[in-house]
Amino acid sequence: MKDFLFPRFIENERLCPVKSLTLYIEKTRQLRGNNDQLFISFIKPHHPVTSSTIARWLKLVMESAGIDTSVFKAHSVRSASTSAAALQGVTTEDILCAAD
């Protein structure tokens, strides 16, 4: 897996991406075997998921959050998160580094 640096959200552990990803990796460790991709299928034989599967998952989450998916698509999440980061004071350099 590629190394990433995520800031912890210490104000609320339930919303912390580091805690969530750490728990996910621990819970799926035995299922993934030699596979080094982060996201795997929850259906046996637990192969790595494709980008289209992740896009479908994102769309379902967006719909359940009340987002109009006829206007906003899965790729909209990236631009929205970039804008939100900039509004929160994250530097352009840090945003570009995270996008790489």
GILIN-V895623 format. One record per residue. N is the residue number from 1. RES is the residue in one small letter. SS is DSSP state (2 for helix, 1 for strand, 0 for the rest). PSI is psi in whole degrees, 0 to 359 (999 if undefined). Layout:
BEGIN
<<N & RES & SS & PSI> <N & RES & SS & PSI>>
END
This chain:
BEGIN
<<1 & m & 0 & 146> <2 & k & 0 & 142> <3 & d & 0 & 138> <4 & f & 0 & 154> <5 & l & 0 & 111> <6 & f & 0 & 134> <7 & p & 0 & 144> <8 & r & 0 & 148> <9 & f & 0 & 83> <10 & i & 0 & 343> <11 & e & 0 & 330> <12 & n & 0 & 103> <13 & e & 2 & 330> <14 & r & 2 & 340> <15 & l & 2 & 5> <16 & c & 0 & 119> <17 & p & 2 & 328> <18 & v & 2 & 313> <19 & k & 2 & 316> <20 & s & 2 & 313> <21 & l & 2 & 321> <22 & t & 2 & 314> <23 & l & 2 & 317> <24 & y & 2 & 314> <25 & i & 2 & 318> <26 & e & 2 & 314> <27 & k & 2 & 333> <28 & t & 2 & 0> <29 & r & 2 & 312> <30 & q & 2 & 332> <31 & l & 2 & 331> <32 & r & 2 & 342> <33 & g & 0 & 234> <34 & n & 0 & 356> <35 & n & 0 & 133> <36 & d & 0 & 9> <37 & q & 0 & 146> <38 & l & 0 & 308> <39 & f & 0 & 128> <40 & i & 1 & 160> <41 & s & 0 & 145> <42 & f & 0 & 0> <43 & i & 0 & 134> <44 & k & 0 & 141> <45 & p & 0 & 25> <46 & h & 0 & 48> <47 & h & 0 & 162> <48 & p & 1 & 143> <49 & v & 0 & 155> <50 & t & 0 & 167> <51 & s & 2 & 328> <52 & s & 2 & 327> <53 & t & 2 & 316> <54 & i & 2 & 320> <55 & a & 2 & 320> <56 & r & 2 & 317> <57 & w & 2 & 316> <58 & l & 2 & 319> <59 & k & 2 & 317> <60 & l & 2 & 318> <61 & v & 2 & 317> <62 & m & 2 & 316> <63 & e & 2 & 317> <64 & s & 2 & 339> <65 & a & 0 & 0> <66 & g & 0 & 14> <67 & i & 0 & 135> <68 & d & 0 & 102> <69 & t & 0 & 0> <70 & s & 0 & 341> <71 & v & 0 & 312> <72 & f & 0 & 131> <73 & k & 0 & 175> <74 & a & 0 & 322> <75 & h & 0 & 345> <76 & s & 2 & 336> <77 & v & 2 & 320> <78 & r & 2 & 313> <79 & s & 2 & 324> <80 & a & 2 & 319> <81 & s & 2 & 326> <82 & t & 2 & 315> <83 & s & 2 & 317> <84 & a & 2 & 319> <85 & a & 2 & 316> <86 & a & 2 & 319> <87 & l & 2 & 335> <88 & q & 0 & 1> <89 & g & 0 & 9> <90 & v & 0 & 135> <91 & t & 0 & 154> <92 & t & 2 & 320> <93 & e & 2 & 316> <94 & d & 2 & 322> <95 & i & 2 & 314> <96 & l & 2 & 322> <97 & c & 2 & 319> <98 & a & 2 & 331> <99 & a & 2 & 342> <100 & d & 0 & 999>>
END
